[in-house]
């Protein structure tokens, strides 16, 4: 009987210890989940918008221009909606103080970017101070050129300027047809 009490007491102690460790791991899991989601978002952003990302100093694909076609825009909406949904599963109260700040900033950024996709200004890329056309020279100067591959990437990027312009023209035409005034 005495041995049963000792085993039961040890089991209770072990269970309590495991529960505490599990709670600590779970709390750390929310931090890791948030950090991984932010890293995944940035990697996808750099891939989808290499020129914009280069403006932030990121190294993305050097041989392509951003895609603003209807399929790419639909994919962007879906990607943002998926990230917003996944972010809702992060338990803010379990995050470290530093990651609570990251959560707030990241949540604001995702929701703001998503709201902008529903705003009529998305149709008027020509009319903004930083419209797509104002950076045409920068499209080709955004990366350094050290070797033949760098220059081949430049040629690839230059060959896409027509598509890039056509997509932005189509956006403007879509906005005009929808009756949105230029901003």
WOSUL-V692734 format. One line per field, one symbol per residue. phi: phi as a letter, one per 30 degrees, with the letter a starting at -180 (. if undefined). psi: psi as a letter, one per 30 degrees, with the letter a starting at -180 (. if undefined). burial: + if it has 9 or more other ideal C-beta (glycine too) atoms within 8 Angstrom, else -. A space follows every 50 residues. Layout:
phi: ???
psi: ???
burial: ???
This chain:
phi: .dddddddddddddddddddddddddddddddddddddddedddddddbd dddddcidcceccbceccdedddddddddddddddddddddedcddeddd ddeddddddddddddddcdddddcddcceceeddceddeccdbdbcbdde dddddddddcdedededdddddddddddidddc
psi: eeeeeeeeeeeeeeeeeeeeeeeeeeefeeeeeeeeeeeeeeeeeeeeie eeeefggkjakfgllkjgleeeeeeeeeeeeeeeeeeffkjefflleefe eeeeeeeeeeeeeeefffkffffhfeflehleffgeefefgfkljfaeee eeeeeeeeffeeeeeeeeeeeeeeeeefgklk.
burial: -------------------------++--++-+++-++--++-+++-+++ ++++-----+-+-+++++---++-+++-+++-++-++--+----+---++ -++--++--++-++-++--+-+++++-+--++--+---++--+------+ ++++-++--++--++-++-+++-+++---+---
